[in-house]
Amino acid sequence: MVLTHVRVLDSVTQLSADAEPGVVVAASHGGAYAGYLAARAGVRGVILNDAGVGKGAAGVKTLPAFDEHGTPAATVAHDSARIGDGADTVRSGRISRANDTAAALGCSEGDAVVDAAERMRDAEPAPSPAARSPGRFELDDGDPAVWGMDSLSLIRPEDDGRIAITASHGARLAGEGDSYIAGDVAAAVFNDAGGGKDGAGRSRLPFLDERSIPAATVAHDTARIGDARSTWEDGVVSAVNDTAAARGASTGMDCRAFVAALRETID
């Protein structure tokens, strides 16, 4: 089937606020921040990844939020398509959840993405959402300082030397030539999005080894994806890269203990 009026992206962060309204299939998690970016672009419908649903059903928070404005939204099962890979989402994704608006258009669990997207194409564009806080904040002023970012896209060059606690999934985007992180952070933490197909939710970690950046994921059922404070306060480490392991980090640590282990190795 040829998709018309549908944009396919590896990440919803690749949307611009002035994008032509249409249906978006993006391989981001279905959390609140991703939904905010989709609504800001005025989409007619959106399909995201459920990221294993996770703590507080954070991986599907977009769905009820879009129902409030009569905009269809759905997620694909995290084990049916690689998170961070838009092409795989279209090719292999199967709908795991649809909001009431999408269900009224005929979208249902088990649907192929192309079918669900076509059913959304004539919906009205989402209204512009209320402005929200930037999603960046200092969590700990120790050495190095720890900063929280609700999305990896919120890391800035001034975060050089800081530990970045991001609430994004830990997947390397399919279209990345390397594992891009703005700035030279001291370490990075992500959400594992339930691991998912081919372990995609943790696939960024070995690429950060190439830059000697210690990195970890926290388990999706211990911290809310899209919520950096939850990652910091509640997250339990599910995977570490070799660089982090060499500095004393290990699975089963809580996020604060991960940071403490890294700080102990600073010269």
PyMOL commands that set and color helices and strands:
alter all, ss='L'
color gray80, all
select helices_A, chain A and resi 12-14+32-40+55-60+62-67+86-92+100-104+113-120+152-154+157-159+197-202+205-209+228-234+242-245+255-263
alter helices_A, ss='H'
color red, helices_A
select strands_A, chain A and resi 6-9+23-29+45-49+73-76+95-98+136-140+146-149+163-169+187-191+215-218+237-240
alter strands_A, ss='S'
color yellow, strands_A
deselect
rebuild
show_as cartoon
